[in-house]
């Protein structure tokens, strides 16, 4: 059985709070399914307009759930799956599913999403 310290639970709580918003969860799903995307591409794919998109991406960035890459004037976002590792383990433990028994989602061509973030998304 996996045990979690109070400090780990505090960090997991922060991650779950960041994900507990329909727009942010939609953005995470879009990045999971489609890989790295620019802000403009995310706006087109999700239908989330400015400035709401920027606000929600900033919250995900602050929670370290996404990472950014700048190319000239464009900013690209991708998942930061390592940030979800403890959260995924806790959710697996709570659900009675062994983390090693959960298969990561199939990697989409061009996607950086793998491992624990994919596992976490499958649990949801």
C-alpha positions in Angstrom: 0.0 0.0 0.0 1.3 3.5 -0.9 1.4 6.0 1.9 1.4 9.8 1.4 2.8 12.4 3.7 0.8 15.5 4.7 3.1 17.6 2.4 2.4 15.3 -0.5 -1.3 15.5 0.2 -1.1 19.3 0.2 0.6 19.2 -3.2 -2.1 16.8 -4.5 -4.8 19.0 -3.2 -3.4 22.0 -5.1 -3.3 19.9 -8.3 -6.8 18.7 -7.9 -8.0 22.3 -7.3 -6.3 23.3 -10.5 -8.0 20.5 -12.4 -11.4 21.0 -10.8 -12.5 23.5 -13.4 -14.2 22.5 -16.6 -12.2 24.8 -18.9 -8.8 23.8 -17.4 -9.7 20.1 -17.6 -10.8 20.6 -21.2 -7.4 22.2 -21.9 -5.5 19.3 -20.3 -7.6 16.8 -22.3 -6.9 18.7 -25.5 -3.2 18.7 -24.8 -3.3 15.0 -23.9 -5.1 14.1 -27.1 -3.2 16.4 -29.5 0.2 17.1 -28.0 1.9 20.4 -27.9 -0.1 23.3 -29.3 0.2 27.1 -29.6 -2.2 29.4 -27.8 -3.9 30.1 -31.1 -4.3 26.5 -31.9 -5.8 25.8 -28.4 -8.2 28.7 -28.9 -9.4 27.2 -32.3 -9.5 23.6 -31.0 -11.4 24.3 -27.8 -13.5 27.4 -28.7 -12.2 29.1 -25.5 -11.7 32.8 -26.3 -9.3 35.3 -25.0 -8.7 36.5 -22.3 -10.3 33.4 -20.5 -7.9 31.0 -22.3 -4.8 33.0 -21.1 -6.2 33.1 -17.6 -6.8 29.4 -17.4 -3.4 28.5 -19.0 -1.7 30.8 -16.5 -3.3 28.8 -13.6 -2.2 25.5 -15.2 1.3 26.9 -15.7 1.4 28.1 -12.0 0.3 24.6 -10.9 3.2 23.2 -13.1 0.7 21.0 -15.0 1.8 22.4 -18.3 5.1 23.6 -19.7 5.7 26.3 -22.3 8.1 26.7 -25.2 8.6 29.9 -27.0 9.2 30.0 -30.8 9.6 33.7 -31.9 6.3 35.3 -30.9 4.4 32.0 -30.5 4.0 30.3 -27.1 3.4 26.5 -27.2 1.9 24.5 -24.4 2.4 20.8 -23.5 1.6 18.6 -20.6 4.0 18.3 -17.7 3.1 14.7 -16.8 5.6 14.3 -13.9 3.5 16.8 -12.0 0.6 14.4 -11.9 2.5 11.3 -10.8 1.6 11.5 -7.0 -2.0 12.5 -7.9 -2.4 9.5 -10.2 -1.0 7.2 -7.6 -3.4 8.5 -5.0 -6.4 8.2 -7.3 -5.4 4.7 -8.2 -5.0 3.7 -4.6 -8.4 5.3 -3.7 -10.1 3.5 -6.6 -8.5 0.1 -5.8 -6.7 0.0 -9.1 -3.0 -0.8 -9.1 -1.1 1.9 -10.9 1.0 -0.7 -12.6 -2.2 -2.3 -14.0 -3.4 0.8 -15.7 -2.2 1.2 -19.3 -1.3 4.7 -20.4 -3.4 6.2 -23.1 -2.1 5.5 -26.6 0.3 8.2 -27.6 -1.1 10.5 -30.3 1.4 11.3 -33.1 3.4 14.4 -32.2 2.2 14.2 -28.5 4.5 14.5 -25.5 1.8 13.0 -23.3 2.7 9.8 -21.7 3.0 8.0 -18.4 1.3 9.3 -15.3 -0.7 12.1 -17.0 -2.1 9.6 -19.4 -2.9 7.2 -16.6 -4.5 10.0 -14.6 -6.7 11.0 -17.6 -7.8 7.3 -18.0 -8.9 7.2 -14.4 -11.2 10.2 -14.9 
